[in-house]
Amino acid sequence: MKKTSRQRSDQLARLLQLVALRRAVQQPAVSVHCETCASSRCQLPPADRRSWVWRCGFDPQMLCAIALAVVILPAFAQFRPVPGREYREYYNPVNPVRGEAVIGLAILPTEAQQRAVAVQVLLPASYSGEIHLETASADGKFRGEGVFAGATKDKEWVSLPLTATATVDGKPSLVRPADPKLLAITARGSGGSMFIVRWGDASPSGTPDLVRLYLNSRRADMFVRAGAKLVTCKPIGVAQPVRFDSYCDVSLSDIPANGQLSITRRDQFDEQTQTVKVQMP
């Protein structure tokens, strides 16, 4: 039977492929090394290498570059403890005297969440610098402090690791207080800017409802205004508070987009008001 030109062309193409495959098998293997995979080297015959290119349109070296980018990009927002200033927790510490009204600011936690070994802090886009993290009990018997450094690309939650045990003279002591009314936490940036903290390292299951402010009222009445909503703060019920003595739960939906809150302290006929700005989710 006489072959058509189409059949002759197909036969010639298959012959050329066989010749190319034979030459490829005789050539040494191509070594592909990806720095992101510790000590991993893939020995790929050139024929296999070409099949990668033909089937997927990717060269192995290109795949390594993509893998490297995937590993690097999420790490952009990682914050690391500053050497020598890592977070530590202490029992019966020396408490600073600052005269601050707002001691802490956090998404309202549960007791279980407050025992976590990590917290998350909501940071604005293009933030670069340090975060000063502090925990404090109302009675002043427990305190934690540490500094972290890093940068963000977008507005996002960043995770900060904590130690789980308080110490007395360097030895393990009591665990941190679990009652959400009695333990404040705050995260401050450069210039004293305040960020919302969330206990735990797990992703949120939904939009949080309440933000808790821990306040030092000095036994006066305290109020927080969030937009049009005025919230009366409550005493924590500790006989001899040292760091703070009241708290105020504010709904996130009531906080304006600019994150501005007005805090009023009313002591008989004396009234003082200050403004606090927080980073909104």
N, C-alpha and C positions, 0 to 999 in steps of 0.2 A: 504494500500500500504506500502510495506516495504521501510524504509528510507535508503538511501545510506549513506556511511560513510562521504561523502562530505556534505550532508544535515545536518547530526547530528553535524558535526564540526561547521558549520555556525550557527546552532541553539544555540550551547553551547557558541559561541563567543558573540552572541547578548545577551544571558542571563547574561554573565559576565559583559558586558557593562552596562546593566540595574542595576545590583547590585552596580557597581562602581559609577554610576550616583546618585543612591539613597543615598549612603554614602556621596558623595560629597555635595549634597544639604543639608544634615543634618549638615555638618560642618560649622563653622563660616566663614564669608567672609574674603577674603584676602585683606588687605589694602596695596595699592601701592602708594607711594608718590614720586613725582619727584620734586627735588628742583628747577628746571628751571621753573616750572609752579606755579606761586604764589598761595599758599593756595589751591592747587587742590589735592584732594584725590579721587582715583577711588576705589569703593567698588566692587570687582569682586568675585563672587562665584567661588570656586575651579573648578567647571565643566567648567565655561567660561574660567577660566585661562588655563585649560588643552586644550580647543579648540584652544586658541591662540597658544599654543605650537605645537599642532598637525597640524594646518593649515598653520602656518607661520614659524614655527621653532624658534620663539622668545618667551622668557619669558618676562612678563611685566616689571620686574626690568631691564632686558636687554634693553628694548625699552627706558626706562627712561635714561639709561646710554648713549644710542645712541643720544637721544634728547639733553642731556647735552653736548655731544661732538660737535653736530652740532651748538649749540649756542656759545660754547667757541671758536671754531676754527676761525670763521670770526673775532672775537673780538681781535685776536692776533695782528692784524695790526692797531688797533685803537690807535690814538694819542689823549691825553687829555691835556687841558690847565693846565699849571703849576700854582698851587694856588698862588695868589698874583701877578702873571705875565700874567694874561689872556689878550687876544688881546683886545685892546682899540683903538679908533680912536679919533683924536684931531684936532681942528681948531686953526690956529695961534700958532703952537707949537714952542718949542725951538728945532731948527734943529742941529743935530750933525755935527761936522766938521771932516771929515775922509780923505778926499783927494782921495776917491775911483774913479776909472774910470767906473766900472760897478755898476750901482745903482739898476738895476732890470733885471729880466730874466723870460719871460713867453711865453706860447703859445699865439699867437696873438688873443686877445679877441674882441668881439663886445661890443657896449655900454651897451646892456642889460646884457650880462654876467658879465660885470665889476661892476654891481650893486648887484651881488649875495651876499648871506649871508654865503657863504662857498667857499673855494678854495681846490684844490687837488694838492698834491706835489708828484713828482715821486722820490721814495727812492730806494736805492740799496738793494740787498738781505742781510739779517742778520744785518740790521742797528738797533742799539739800542742807544738811547740817546735823546737829545733835538733838536728841530728845532726852529730857531729864524725867525719869519715871520715879514716883514716890508713892509708897503706901504708908498709912498711919492709922492706928486704932484711936478711938475717941479718948480712952483713958491714958494715952501716951505710953503704954507699956510695950507696944509693938511698933516697929518701923522698918521699912524697906526702902532702899534707894539704889539707883543705878543710872548710867548714862549709855545711850546707844547712838550710833552714827550711821548715816546712809543717805540715800536720795530716792525720790520718786519721779516717775514720768507723768502719771496721771493721778487724779484724786483716788485714793485707795486705802484699804486697811492693810497695815503692815504688822507682822507678828514679832513680838519681843519675848525672849525666853526669861523665865524666872526660876529662882531656886525655891524649893518647897519647904525649907526648914529654917526656922529662926535659930540664932546662936547666942549663947552666953559664954563669954570668954573663949570663943572659937569652938565651943562644943554644942551639939544639937540640943535644942530646947523645945518649947511649945510650938505647935503649928500655928499658922496665922489664923486670926479670928475668922469664923465662917458667917457670922451674922451680918447680912448686908447693911444693917443700920449702923454697925459699929466699926466698920473698916472702910476708910476712904482711899481712893486711888486717883492720882492725877498725872497727866503727861503734859509737859511744857516744852515749847521750842525756844529758839533764840528770841530774846526780847520779852520772854514771859508769856508768849502766846499759848493758849490752852486748847488741847485737843480732846475729843471724846475717846474714852477707853472702853473696851469690851473685854470682859473676862473670858478666858479660854482661847483655844486655837482653831476651833471648828468653824466652818462657814455658817453664817446665820441661816436659820430655816425660814425666816421671813423678815418683814420690816419690824424693828424693835419699837415698842410702844412708848416707853418711859425713859427719861434721862434723870438720874439722881444727882443732885448737888449736895455736897457735904459742907456745912457752913459753921463758922464760928460766930455765934450771935452775941456772945458775952452776956447771956441771959436776957437778951432783949427779944422783941418780936421781929421775925424776919419774913419778908415777902419777896416773891420772884414774879416779875411781869414778863410774859412771853407773848409778844404781839398784843392782842386785846385781852388775853387771859391773865388774871392775877391769882397766884397760888400762895396760900398761907403755909409756911413751913412748920414742921413738927419737931418737938424736942425728942432726943434719943432716949431719955430716961436714965442716964448715967449720973450717979450721985456727984462725982468729982471729975467732970470732963477736963481734959488738958488740951487736946488738939482741936476738937470741934464738939458742938453740943446740939446740933439740929440738922435736919435734912429736908430737902424739898424735891418732890417728884414732878417733873414737867413733861407733858406729852410732846413728842417730837412733832406732831402735826400742828401744835400751837406755836412752835418756834419759827420766826420769820426766816425767809431764805438767806438773809445776811447773817443769821446766827446770833443776833444781838439779844441779850437778856439784861434786864434791869433788876438789881438786887437792892432792896430797901431794908434798913435796920431802924426800928422805931423803939425808942426807950423813953417812955413817958412823953415829954414834950419835945424831945430831940429826935430828929429824923435825918438819916443819911442815906444817900443813894449812890450806887456805883454801877457802871456798865461792864458786862463781861461778854466777850464775843467768842463763840465756839464754831469749830468746823462742822458743818452739817453733812450727814450721809448723802 
